[in-house]
Amino acid sequence: MNHPSTAVIEAPPALDPTALLTTAREAAAAQMAAEVATLVAVADWADAHTDGTVGDPIGPLGLWHEDPDAVPGGDRFLELGGPGAPLVSEFCLYEISAALGRSVSSCRPLVGDAIELRHRLPRLYSRVLAGADPTTQNRALPVWRARKIAALTRTLTADAADFVDRNLAPVAHRTTMPTVERLTAEAIARFDPENAELDRADADAGRYFTIETTPVDAAAPWTGVVPVHGTLDLVDALDLQNAVQRVAADLAAAGCDADLDVRRSMAVGELARRQTALDLYGPEADSEAVDSTRTPARQVVLYVHLNEAAIAAHRSGDGPGIDAATGGTGIDLARLENTRALVTADQVRDWCRTPDTKIIVKPVIDLAEHVAVDAYEIPDRIAERVRLDRPTCAFPYCGKPAHGLDLDHIEPYRSNTAPGAGQTATDNLAPLCRGHHRVKTHPSPTGSGPPSTRGDDPPGVDPPDRRWRYHRDPLGTYLWISPHGLEYAVDTTGTTPLS
């Protein structure tokens, strides 16, 4: 009898635990040194883009210095560090953030922390620099901990910051953040008692409530679940909590068997639909006037997306095509206006079952169609196509939704061009945040760098006046060149550095 051969699987060689630990520690040491090098480079970059003046900021991070001679919309100098720290060019933030592969909003605090540490916390900064040498890393201050400290000291007076720096530097590498917070509070009490009242006023002014339109799970955008966050007055927060608890209990009594957290999230939506305007009118108010000020309780604006495979499959009688990203049929997906979230047909049905839902049907738009006009003003039909084709800001590493952003003429509009040129066209417009629109339009007076080797500087523009430039290729990819010659490609999948 022939027996089938049995494959022999050899066990992997035994790994030396000591060698594994050594490898992990060496990797951590290299990472720490790299973080220090990045912080130093950012601090050097900020020092290279200052005009030498210092600020005395009171308020939130990023206030700008008023300059009566500044060009409207041009570069300006920001107060990113505490009192006595140098002011820094705003436009320099856009280039360093792109070089680091980060958004401007996430890079701005990094630049501010680097300025704060170098210029106002020199003892702590020297402890951070010790992390670049493996022989001194055991007593070095990690960058992440130093940045947390810098964020706490940025609003302190110079004397208070020096107090924190002097007392914290010897033990900063092993102390806890509650200790840092207590030391900061002591510094305020010692050197700036009035600041406590200002902090309270700033906290009131900094209240906000944000509803994100980006799905919680970026890998599954069709789930239709988005985050909500904010800071409220304590009394308002307690009132909201009581209202949410009450409606969640009502949902349970009505037969909803979801768990408490789900019912609480549903309760917020119920509250939003019940109260859509403040009751500021008296009993004698005209009902039509009151209704005209109220917004619909639920308004659903959908753009239905049919991919070519799905349409072709239906025409051939083979049934709907399969969407590669979701595994679902290509015609079962829609995208909500003002968001990047894809939703399923079942979700749309559930949302539209509410009796007072207002449904807006948009006509089918062929985004491949070229539409152009001669006027500088952008018609709604062109603006809508541009924002649907590019649903986010076209600047490198920016993901802000295109709805409400500026629409920039990629090739600048020239009023003396002959009629029929169609300069305001779907392929010559791109959605840009206001800040990104400004850095593309205006040069920065600092840190201009050497001339480009590409030979594509605008005619008559000297190297000190160079700015961000870009163009759009036939496939819809935006190719950007920074003032210092770094290149980036931005398409629907994100940003790719080219140099």
RODO-2510 file (C-alpha; in nm, 4 decimals, decimal comma):
residues 499
     n   res          X          Y          Z
     1     m     0,0000     0,0000     0,0000
     2     n     0,1304     0,3372    -0,0951
     3     h     0,1075     0,5991     0,1760
     4     p     0,0962     0,9660     0,0871
     5     s     0,4133     1,1498     0,1737
     6     t     0,3967     1,3772     0,4721
     7     a     0,5649     1,7162     0,4467
     8     v     0,7965     1,7944     0,7310
     9     i     0,7680     2,1499     0,8565
    10     e     1,0822     2,2700     1,0168
    11     a     1,0482     2,4826     1,3251
    12     p     1,1894     2,8326     1,2935
    13     p     1,5213     2,8840     1,4620
    14     a     1,4990     2,9833     1,8242
    15     l     1,5206     3,3562     1,8774
    16     d     1,7525     3,4927     2,1400
    17     p     1,5390     3,7003     2,3825
    18     t     1,8380     3,9124     2,4779
    19     a     1,9064     3,9921     2,1134
    20     l     1,5412     4,0878     2,0610
    21     l     1,5467     4,3257     2,3561
    22     t     1,8716     4,4774     2,2350
    23     t     1,7258     4,5317     1,8890
    24     a     1,4154     4,6958     2,0360
    25     r     1,6219     4,9283     2,2564
    26     e     1,8478     5,0265     1,9665
    27     a     1,5445     5,1020     1,7506
    28     a     1,3912     5,3139     2,0285
    29     a     1,7206     5,5026     2,0689
    30     a     1,7354     5,5708     1,6949
    31     q     1,3746     5,6900     1,6982
    32     m     1,4462     5,9254     1,9895
    33     a     1,7490     6,0700     1,8092
    34     a     1,5398     6,1185     1,4932
    35     e     1,2679     6,3025     1,6892
    36     v     1,5299     6,5335     1,8398
    37     a     1,6769     6,6014     1,4949
    38     t     1,3293     6,6859     1,3620
    39     l     1,2589     6,9264     1,6490
    40     v     1,5954     7,1009     1,5995
    41     a     1,5358     7,1309     1,2245
    42     v     1,1916     7,2817     1,2857
    43     a     1,3388     7,5300     1,5359
    44     d     1,6111     7,6236     1,2846
    45     w     1,3488     7,6683     1,0125
    46     a     1,1433     7,8980     1,2366
    47     d     1,4520     8,1059     1,3261
    48     a     1,5276     8,1431     0,9554
    49     h     1,1787     8,2869     0,8938
    50     t     1,1513     8,5639     1,1504
    51     d     1,2041     8,9361     1,1157
    52     g     1,3663     8,9609     1,4576
    53     t     1,0698     9,1112     1,6409
    54     v     0,9142     8,9447     1,9448
    55     g     0,5555     8,9240     2,0528
    56     d     0,3559     8,9374     2,3717
    57     p     0,0589     8,7149     2,2883
    58     i    -0,2443     8,6881     2,5110
    59     g    -0,4998     8,4392     2,3881
    60     p    -0,5084     8,1276     2,1708
    61     l    -0,2141     7,9902     1,9743
    62     g    -0,1492     8,1521     1,6380
    63     l    -0,2494     8,5164     1,6796
    64     w    -0,0875     8,7340     1,4182
    65     h     0,1062     9,0553     1,4564
    66     e    -0,0775     9,3524     1,3097
    67     d     0,1375     9,5208     1,0461
    68     p    -0,0203     9,8298     0,8842
    69     d     0,2201     9,8013     0,5893
    70     a     0,1384     9,4362     0,5138
    71     v    -0,0104     9,3400     0,1762
    72     p    -0,3768     9,2399     0,2202
    73     g    -0,3897     8,8616     0,2065
    74     g    -0,0104     8,8351     0,2054
    75     d     0,2310     8,6868     0,4548
    76     r     0,2102     8,7915     0,8178
    77     f     0,4026     8,7122     1,1337
    78     l     0,2478     8,4829     1,3929
    79     e     0,2980     8,4721     1,7677
    80     l     0,3468     8,0982     1,8091
    81     g     0,5607     8,1159     2,1241
    82     g     0,5083     8,2870     2,4567
    83     p     0,6003     8,6455     2,5522
    84     g     0,9496     8,7259     2,4322
    85     a     0,9649     8,4566     2,1632
    86     p     1,0283     8,5718     1,8045
    87     l     0,7419     8,6178     1,5603
    88     v     0,7435     8,3710     1,2693
    89     s     0,6285     8,4001     0,9078
    90     e     0,2927     8,2341     0,8546
    91     f     0,3788     8,1216     0,5019
    92     c     0,6821     7,9262     0,6262
    93     l     0,4409     7,6898     0,8029
    94     y     0,2991     7,5688     0,4732
    95     e     0,6325     7,4542     0,3345
    96     i     0,7668     7,2860     0,6494
    97     s     0,4368     7,1038     0,6990
    98     a     0,4441     6,9691     0,3427
    99     a     0,8094     6,8644     0,3813
   100     l     0,7136     6,6681     0,6949
   101     g     0,4089     6,5152     0,5238
   102     r     0,1674     6,6800     0,7647
   103     s    -0,1229     6,9205     0,7506
   104     v    -0,0639     7,2823     0,8472
   105     s    -0,3000     7,2553     1,1441
   106     s    -0,0988     6,9664     1,2920
   107     c     0,2391     7,1249     1,2137
   108     r     0,1590     7,4658     1,3603
   109     p     0,1712     7,3424     1,7245
   110     l     0,5008     7,1632     1,6492
   111     v     0,6583     7,4882     1,5297
   112     g     0,5186     7,6706     1,8318
   113     d     0,6575     7,4077     2,0701
   114     a     1,0013     7,4249     1,9077
   115     i     1,0052     7,8049     1,9428
   116     e     0,8880     7,7862     2,3048
   117     l     1,1522     7,5314     2,4029
   118     r     1,4453     7,6996     2,2295
   119     h     1,3717     8,0599     2,3292
   120     r     1,1828     8,0389     2,6597
   121     l     1,2746     7,7013     2,8130
   122     p     1,6470     7,6708     2,7344
   123     r     1,7250     7,4303     3,0224
   124     l     1,4524     7,1898     2,9146
   125     y     1,5630     7,2312     2,5523
   126     s     1,9170     7,1243     2,6438
   127     r     1,7722     6,8154     2,8127
   128     v     1,5900     6,7366     2,4884
   129     l     1,9126     6,7696     2,2890
   130     a     2,0686     6,5011     2,5092
   131     g     1,8386     6,2534     2,3352
   132     a     2,0478     6,2786     2,0187
   133     d     2,3366     6,0927     2,1875
   134     p     2,2717     5,7275     2,2859
   135     t     2,5146     5,7627     2,5793
   136     t     2,3023     6,0356     2,7428
   137     q     1,9544     5,9239     2,6421
   138     n     1,8790     5,7665     2,9801
   139     r     1,8557     6,1158     3,1329
   140     a     1,7245     6,2969     2,8250
   141     l     1,3837     6,4608     2,8071
   142     p     1,1699     6,2892     2,5407
   143     v     1,0366     6,5201     2,2724
   144     w     0,6749     6,4258     2,3372
   145     r     0,7045     6,5162     2,7065
   146     a     0,8877     6,8415     2,6278
   147     r     0,6102     6,9412     2,3875
   148     k     0,3445     6,8827     2,6551
   149     i     0,5362     7,1098     2,8908
   150     a     0,5782     7,3764     2,6211
   151     a     0,2039     7,3733     2,5546
   152     l     0,1424     7,4536     2,9235
   153     t     0,3985     7,7337     2,9508
   154     r     0,3172     7,9211     2,6303
   155     t     0,0774     8,1652     2,8003
   156     l     0,3017     8,2274     3,1031
   157     t     0,4989     8,5463     3,1574
   158     a     0,8745     8,5313     3,0982
   159     d     0,9426     8,5095     3,4741
   160     a     0,6863     8,2336     3,5228
   161     a     0,8240     8,0329     3,2293
   162     d     1,1758     8,0685     3,3691
   163     f     1,0489     7,9452     3,7081
   164     v     0,9060     7,6314     3,5465
   165     d     1,2189     7,5800     3,3354
   166     r     1,4546     7,6169     3,6323
   167     n     1,2631     7,3902     3,8718
   168     l     1,1561     7,1259     3,6223
   169     a     1,4716     7,0745     3,4149
   170     p     1,6563     6,8448     3,6615
   171     v     1,3649     6,5998     3,6916
   172     a     1,1647     6,6567     3,3727
   173     h     1,2591     6,3202     3,2212
   174     r     1,0881     6,1254     3,5003
   175     t     0,8231     6,3532     3,6466
   176     t     0,4517     6,3107     3,5762
   177     m     0,2290     6,5526     3,3903
   178     p     0,0137     6,6263     3,7005
   179     t     0,3353     6,7479     3,8669
   180     v     0,4052     6,9707     3,5680
   181     e     0,0514     7,1089     3,5832
   182     r     0,0830     7,1860     3,9549
   183     l     0,4168     7,3592     3,8981
   184     t     0,2629     7,5660     3,6183
   185     a    -0,0262     7,6653     3,8447
   186     e     0,2254     7,7676     4,1139
   187     a     0,4136     7,9791     3,8607
   188     i     0,0920     8,1603     3,7689
   189     a     0,0122     8,2215     4,1351
   190     r     0,3621     8,3537     4,2030
   191     f     0,4198     8,5721     3,9001
   192     d     0,0858     8,6399     3,7314
   193     p    -0,2173     8,6047     3,9601
   194     e    -0,4346     8,8036     3,7197
   195     n    -0,3808     8,5358     3,4559
   196     a    -0,6123     8,2941     3,6364
   197     e    -0,9084     8,5210     3,5694
   198     l    -0,7955     8,5694     3,2112
   199     d    -0,7751     8,1914     3,1707
   200     r    -1,1327     8,1605     3,2818
   201     a    -1,2404     8,4280     3,0325
   202     d    -1,0373     8,2609     2,7562
   203     a    -1,2016     7,9282     2,8364
   204     d    -1,5444     8,0870     2,7914
   205     a    -1,4389     8,2430     2,4608
   206     g    -1,2906     7,9120     2,3430
   207     r    -1,6123     7,7142     2,3679
   208     y    -1,7025     7,5319     2,0472
   209     f    -1,9152     7,2501     1,9127
   210     t    -1,8017     7,0628     1,6022
   211     i    -1,9724     6,7935     1,3971
   212     e    -1,7154     6,6219     1,1788
   213     t    -1,8170     6,5078     0,8321
   214     t    -1,5315     6,2609     0,7965
   215     p    -1,6419     5,9070     0,8956
   216     v    -1,4991     5,7541     1,2123
   217     d    -1,3751     5,4541     1,0146
   218     a    -1,1880     5,5892     0,7124
   219     a    -1,1503     5,2350     0,5800
   220     a    -1,5286     5,1915     0,5752
   221     p    -1,6711     5,5348     0,4892
   222     w    -2,0129     5,3910     0,4035
   223     t    -2,0867     5,3219     0,7729
   224     g    -2,2272     5,6732     0,8027
   225     v    -2,1020     5,7296     1,1598
   226     v    -1,9182     6,0560     1,2310
   227     p    -1,7587     6,2030     1,5480
   228     v    -1,8956     6,4986     1,7429
   229     h    -1,6884     6,6926     1,9969
   230     g    -1,6749     7,0281     2,1716
   231     t    -1,6407     7,2230     2,4939
   232     l    -1,9500     7,3644     2,6652
   233     d    -2,0330     7,5762     2,9642
   234     l    -2,0772     7,3411     3,2606
   235     v    -2,4440     7,4301     3,3115
   236     d    -2,5167     7,3872     2,9396
   237     a    -2,3386     7,0514     2,9448
   238     l    -2,5455     6,9326     3,2424
   239     d    -2,8678     7,0440     3,0708
   240     l    -2,7668     6,8594     2,7547
   241     q    -2,6789     6,5490     2,9553
   242     n    -3,0178     6,5512     3,1301
   243     a    -3,2007     6,5978     2,7998
   244     v    -3,0071     6,3161     2,6321
   245     q    -3,0707     6,0820     2,9258
   246     r    -3,4415     6,1637     2,9222
   247     v    -3,4833     6,1013     2,5486
   248     a    -3,2735     5,7836     2,5693
   249     a    -3,5094     5,6574     2,8387
   250     d    -3,8084     5,7509     2,6182
   251     l    -3,6600     5,5494     2,3311
   252     a    -3,6224     5,2471     2,5583
   253     a    -3,9812     5,2818     2,6786
   254     a    -4,0953     5,3004     2,3163
   255     g    -3,9375     4,9625     2,2443
   256     c    -3,5876     5,0489     2,1234
   257     d    -3,3681     4,7591     2,2388
   258     a    -3,0296     4,9212     2,1561
   259     d    -2,7808     4,9581     2,4389
   260     l    -2,7577     5,2827     2,6354
   261     d    -2,4685     5,4370     2,4383
   262     v    -2,6476     5,3821     2,1077
   263     r    -2,9717     5,5254     2,2456
   264     r    -2,7882     5,8299     2,3776
   265     s    -2,6431     5,8970     2,0307
   266     m    -2,9916     5,8543     1,8809
   267     a    -3,1285     6,0943     2,1423
   268     v    -2,9080     6,3776     2,0168
   269     g    -3,0591     6,3396     1,6712
   270     e    -3,4105     6,3379     1,8178
   271     l    -3,3354     6,6583     2,0102
   272     a    -3,2041     6,8196     1,6911
   273     r    -3,5255     6,7375     1,5052
   274     r    -3,7531     6,8543     1,7864
   275     q    -3,5871     7,1940     1,8391
   276     t    -3,4667     7,3544     1,5182
   277     a    -3,5103     7,7225     1,6140
   278     l    -3,5164     7,9319     1,9316
   279     d    -3,8613     8,0273     2,0587
   280     l    -3,8017     8,4011     2,0412
   281     y    -4,1444     8,4988     1,9098
   282     g    -4,4403     8,6032     2,1172
   283     p    -4,7873     8,4445     2,0974
   284     e    -4,9040     8,7172     1,8578
   285     a    -4,6303     8,6469     1,5995
   286     d    -4,7331     8,5647     1,2470
   287     s    -4,6987     8,1871     1,1979
   288     e    -4,5720     8,2213     0,8402
   289     a    -4,2994     8,4628     0,9524
   290     v    -4,1951     8,2221     1,2238
   291     d    -4,1907     7,9235     0,9870
   292     s    -3,9792     8,1163     0,7372
   293     t    -3,6970     8,1410     0,9938
   294     r    -3,6976     7,7740     1,0795
   295     t    -3,4819     7,5232     0,8958
   296     p    -3,6237     7,1845     0,7928
   297     a    -3,5813     6,9263     1,0660
   298     r    -3,4045     6,6928     0,8262
   299     q    -3,2709     6,7808     0,4856
   300     v    -3,1070     6,5095     0,2782
   301     v    -2,9046     6,6146    -0,0267
   302     l    -2,7599     6,3171    -0,2106
   303     y    -2,5269     6,2795    -0,5038
   304     v    -2,5717     5,9293    -0,6425
   305     h    -2,2524     5,7877    -0,7938
   306     l    -2,2739     5,5249    -1,0660
   307     n    -1,9434     5,3752    -1,1659
   308     e    -1,8896     5,2799    -1,5277
   309     a    -1,8700     4,9070    -1,4475
   310     a    -2,2100     4,9123    -1,2822
   311     i    -2,3736     5,0936    -1,5745
   312     a    -2,2119     4,8675    -1,8346
   313     a    -2,3164     4,5558    -1,6433
   314     h    -2,6783     4,6685    -1,6320
   315     r    -2,6796     4,7498    -2,0019
   316     s    -2,5505     4,4039    -2,0845
   317     g    -2,8045     4,2372    -1,8576
   318     d    -2,5381     4,0887    -1,6292
   319     g    -2,6672     4,2702    -1,3226
   320     p    -2,5001     4,5399    -1,1147
   321     g    -2,1240     4,5623    -1,1041
   322     i    -1,9308     4,5061    -0,7827
   323     d    -1,7605     4,8012    -0,6202
   324     a    -1,3985     4,7081    -0,5462
   325     a    -1,3774     4,9291    -0,2378
   326     t    -1,6906     4,8026    -0,0626
   327     g    -1,7715     4,4659    -0,2130
   328     g    -2,1233     4,5957    -0,2749
   329     t    -2,3028     4,6739    -0,5969
   330     g    -2,1903     4,9863    -0,7700
   331     i    -2,5368     5,1424    -0,7739
   332     d    -2,5989     5,0949    -0,4007
   333     l    -2,3722     5,3807    -0,2946
   334     a    -2,4342     5,7534    -0,2611
   335     r    -2,2328     6,0420    -0,1215
   336     l    -2,3787     6,3045     0,1106
   337     e    -2,3330     6,6705     0,0254
   338     n    -2,0601     6,8461     0,2303
   339     t    -1,9008     6,5145     0,3318
   340     r    -1,6681     6,2523     0,1952
   341     a    -1,8777     5,9727     0,3455
   342     l    -2,0268     5,7067     0,1221
   343     v    -2,3543     5,5589     0,2421
   344     t    -2,5598     5,2618     0,1350
   345     a    -2,9051     5,2678    -0,0164
   346     d    -3,0505     5,1117     0,3012
   347     q    -2,9135     5,3975     0,5117
   348     v    -3,0708     5,6509     0,2768
   349     r    -3,4060     5,4734     0,3122
   350     d    -3,3837     5,4818     0,6924
   351     w    -3,2982     5,8527     0,7006
   352     c    -3,5797     5,9421     0,4633
   353     r    -3,8506     5,7588     0,6601
   354     t    -3,8896     6,0543     0,8975
   355     p    -4,2170     6,2260     0,7905
   356     d    -4,0745     6,5795     0,7865
   357     t    -3,7638     6,4920     0,5866
   358     k    -3,6989     6,7250     0,2947
   359     i    -3,5394     6,5420     0,0021
   360     i    -3,3486     6,7405    -0,2595
   361     v    -3,2888     6,5600    -0,5876
   362     k    -2,9839     6,6778    -0,7791
   363     p    -2,9681     6,6301    -1,1570
   364     v    -2,7113     6,3898    -1,2925
   365     i    -2,3829     6,5725    -1,3622
   366     d    -2,1203     6,4468    -1,6009
   367     l    -1,7979     6,5429    -1,4229
   368     a    -1,5954     6,4659    -1,7350
   369     e    -1,7738     6,7411    -1,9275
   370     h    -1,5655     7,0544    -1,9943
   371     v    -1,7577     7,3682    -1,9014
   372     a    -1,6049     7,7134    -1,9412
   373     v    -1,7022     8,0810    -1,9406
   374     d    -1,5094     8,4015    -2,0111
   375     a    -1,6147     8,5858    -1,6929
   376     y    -1,3970     8,5906    -1,3787
   377     e    -1,6980     8,5117    -1,1590
   378     i    -1,7602     8,1379    -1,1279
   379     p    -2,1145     8,0219    -1,2112
   380     d    -2,2791     7,7758    -0,9726
   381     r    -2,2900     7,5021    -1,2378
   382     i    -1,9093     7,5158    -1,2739
   383     a    -1,8414     7,5527    -0,9010
   384     e    -2,0553     7,2480    -0,8263
   385     r    -1,8729     7,0349    -1,0831
   386     v    -1,5315     7,1392    -0,9495
   387     r    -1,6229     7,0575    -0,5890
   388     l    -1,7774     6,7249    -0,6829
   389     d    -1,4744     6,6293    -0,8909
   390     r    -1,2315     6,7370    -0,6167
   391     p    -1,4189     6,6998    -0,2830
   392     t    -1,1245     6,8232    -0,0703
   393     c    -0,8661     7,1023    -0,0783
   394     a    -0,6132     7,0419    -0,3577
   395     f    -0,3114     7,1528    -0,1509
   396     p    -0,0636     6,8840    -0,0376
   397     y    -0,1710     6,6959     0,2755
   398     c    -0,4892     6,8987     0,3247
   399     g    -0,8167     6,7122     0,3642
   400     k    -1,0672     6,9898     0,4328
   401     p    -1,3992     6,9381     0,2479
   402     a    -1,4259     7,1499    -0,0660
   403     h    -1,7687     7,2849     0,0232
   404     g    -1,7213     7,6458     0,1299
   405     l    -1,3552     7,6686     0,0208
   406     d    -1,2182     7,9193    -0,2297
   407     l    -1,2077     7,8183    -0,5946
   408     d    -0,8714     7,9206    -0,7380
   409     h    -0,7880     7,9860    -1,1012
   410     i    -0,4897     7,7540    -1,1524
   411     e    -0,3701     7,9646    -1,4436
   412     p    -0,4351     8,3205    -1,3222
   413     y    -0,7281     8,4977    -1,4840
   414     r    -0,6186     8,7715    -1,7251
   415     s    -0,8754     9,0391    -1,8021
   416     n    -0,7116     9,1361    -2,1310
   417     t    -0,7489     8,7907    -2,2871
   418     a    -0,9532     8,7715    -2,6057
   419     p    -1,3155     8,6500    -2,5724
   420     g    -1,3653     8,2782    -2,6132
   421     a    -1,0614     8,1716    -2,4121
   422     g    -1,2803     8,0281    -2,1393
   423     q    -1,0393     8,0948    -1,8530
   424     t    -1,2992     8,0116    -1,5874
   425     a    -1,3290     7,6415    -1,6645
   426     t    -1,3761     7,3156    -1,4800
   427     d    -1,0192     7,2098    -1,5603
   428     n    -0,8687     7,5458    -1,4562
   429     l    -1,0221     7,5668    -1,1101
   430     a    -0,9284     7,3970    -0,7844
   431     p    -1,0741     7,4186    -0,4328
   432     l    -0,8231     7,5689    -0,1884
   433     c    -0,8432     7,6667     0,1778
   434     r    -0,8119     8,0396     0,2311
   435     g    -0,4595     8,0015     0,3722
   436     h    -0,3458     7,7763     0,0869
   437     h    -0,5028     8,0174    -0,1604
   438     r    -0,2988     8,2991    -0,0053
   439     v     0,0369     8,1198    -0,0183
   440     k    -0,0241     8,0420    -0,3845
   441     t    -0,1145     8,4044    -0,4592
   442     h     0,1388     8,5988    -0,2503
   443     p     0,5147     8,5543    -0,1999
   444     s     0,6731     8,5411     0,1442
   445     p     0,9244     8,8141     0,2324
   446     t     1,1441     8,5704     0,4303
   447     g     1,3338     8,2517     0,3512
   448     s     1,3047     8,2731    -0,0266
   449     g     1,5886     8,0308    -0,0955
   450     p     1,7847     7,9722    -0,4169
   451     p     1,6338     7,9879    -0,7658
   452     s     1,4611     7,6819    -0,9018
   453     t     1,6611     7,4569    -1,1330
   454     r     1,3485     7,3637    -1,3274
   455     g     1,3479     7,6893    -1,5213
   456     d     0,9751     7,7445    -1,4759
   457     d     0,9708     8,0539    -1,2561
   458     p     0,7021     8,2976    -1,3732
   459     p     0,8340     8,5557    -1,6228
   460     g     0,9679     8,8676    -1,4561
   461     v     0,9591     8,7190    -1,1050
   462     d     1,2883     8,7228    -0,9165
   463     p     1,3769     8,4333    -0,6815
   464     p     1,2937     8,6327    -0,3622
   465     d     0,9350     8,6629    -0,4889
   466     r     0,8861     8,2960    -0,5653
   467     r     0,5781     8,1286    -0,4211
   468     w     0,3868     7,8016    -0,4367
   469     r     0,2957     7,7072    -0,7957
   470     y     0,0933     7,4217    -0,9408
   471     h    -0,0829     7,2882    -1,2450
   472     r    -0,3374     7,0165    -1,3189
   473     d    -0,2550     6,7345    -1,5566
   474     p    -0,5160     6,5764    -1,7901
   475     l    -0,5835     6,2964    -1,5390
   476     g    -0,6829     6,5436    -1,2675
   477     t    -0,3625     6,5257    -1,0612
   478     y    -0,2385     6,8529    -0,9126
   479     l     0,1400     6,8937    -0,9363
   480     w     0,2738     7,1423    -0,6815
   481     i     0,6160     7,3097    -0,6499
   482     s     0,7060     7,4746    -0,3185
   483     p     0,9035     7,8026    -0,2930
   484     h     1,2191     7,5972    -0,2285
   485     g     1,1625     7,3586    -0,5192
   486     l     1,0066     7,0586    -0,3399
   487     e     0,7469     6,8854    -0,5568
   488     y     0,4247     6,7062    -0,4652
   489     a     0,1522     6,5245    -0,6558
   490     v    -0,2030     6,5438    -0,5177
   491     d    -0,4738     6,3156    -0,6509
   492     t    -0,7858     6,1450    -0,5170
   493     t    -0,5781     5,9013    -0,3117
   494     g    -0,3755     6,1675    -0,1281
   495     t    -0,0356     6,3359    -0,1557
   496     t     0,2854     6,1874    -0,2934
   497     p     0,6181     6,3721    -0,2497
   498     l     0,8129     6,3744    -0,5774
   499     s     1,1380     6,5241    -0,4484
***
